[in-house]
Amino acid sequence: MEATVMFLADINNRQRQDFFLSKLRSCIFFVYQMSNLSARTGRDRQRYDNNFRLVSGCIPYRLMKDEEDSSVDFENRLQVLMVSSPNRHDLVFPKGGWEDDETVLEAASREAMEEAGVKGILREDPLGVWEFRSKSSSVEAECCLGGGCKGYMFALEVKEELETWPEQENRERRWLNVKEALELCRYEWMQSALEEFLRVMAEDGRPGGTQEDPLAISSISNRGDRQIDPRYCFVNCS
């Protein structure tokens, strides 16, 4: 009898050890993934269209939970997330080059994670497409041969804010109401995108829109059957 009890106790101990080892391996793998997650650099895979550098970005947003009173104006319940530009203190929305190994939606979600450290539900339909030229002497002024960019902008409902992210050393993030964001937008085309964002959100009546599948891909995405990189995955990604 005593031997049987000891045998069962030994099995339970091994099961507990296996369980904790499994959890430890998962934690180590997660830390390894995060430590190897870095922002993409270079333009080897950059997409172009008629000498325009193709850019994808998003307006990350959230609905203030402590203002659920329906009497509060919808615009005042929305907050959008902006990030500072490297070596400057002006604020912009996350965006960057759309590369040839990803869809336009994947590029937008990747830029949100790399520059702002956020993940969430990306609205399928773009807010619009803007053609612009950089007015600065930064790298962005070299958008392409003619200095022009064509930017696709999307709405991203933030579900997770990362404590660490690839570009945190060069960027600060800041939540703002829409009025503040309009005043602080550095570029006119971003102001236009924000105005369109507000119009779309007001029409829907709630953030997130009416899309049943937040990962449905529009005709411009050319996704095929390839899986979205889980490191940049939005909520509900499989």
Residue, then its C-alpha position, 0 to 999 in steps of 0.5 A: m500500500e505504501a509503495t503504491v502511494m509513493f508511486l502515485a505521488d511520484i507520477n503527480n510530481r512528474q506531471r507537475q514538473d512536465f507542466f511547469l517545464s512546458k510553461l517555462r518553454s512557452c515563456i522562453f519562446f515568447v521572450y525569444q520572439m520579442s527579442n528578435l522582433s525588429a523593424r524592417t529596414g532598407r528598400d530592397r522589397q519596396r513597392y512602387d507604382n509609376n515612380f510613386r513609393l507605395v506606403s501603408g499606414c493606419i490611424p490607431y484608435r480607442l473608445m473611452k470606456d469611462e464615457e459610455d453615456s450616450s449623451v457624450d458626443f461621439e467625437n469626444r469619446l474617440q482617442v487616436l494614437m500618434v507617434s513622434s518622428p525620429n529626432r523630432h517632436d512632431l506627431v504622425f500616424p504610424k506608416g511606412g513602405w509597403e513591401d512586395d512580400e506582404t499585403v497592404l493590410e499586413a504592411a499597415s499592421r506591421e507599421a503600427m506594431e513597429e512604430a507605435g507598439v500596438k495591435g488590434i483589429l484593422r478595418e478592411d476598407p482603406l480610408g483613402v489613398w493620398e499622394f504626397r511629397s515630403k517637405s522635410s530633408s529626412v529620409e522620407a524626402e527620398c520616397c522615390l525617384g520623384g520624391g512622391c509617395k502614394g499612401y493607403m491609410f486604414a483604421l485600427e481599433v487598438k486591443e493591445e499596447l506592447e510595453t516594448w516595441p522595435e522603435q521605442e527608442n526613437r518614438e514616443r506615443r501619445w493618445l489624443n482626442v480628435k481635435e488635438a490630433l487635427e491641430l498637431c498633425r504635421y502633414e495636410w494629407m494626414q489631416s485629411a485622412l483623420e477627417e475621413f476617419l472621423r466621417v467613417m466612424a460617425e457613419d458606422g456609429r461605433p468603432g470597428g465598423t460593420q465588417e464581419d471578418p476584420l481580416a477579410i482582404s480587399s481586392i488591392s491586397n493580393r494576399g492569396d493563401r499565405q498566412i499573416d505573420p503572427r508577430y504582427c498579427f491583429v486580434n483574431c488572427s489564425 
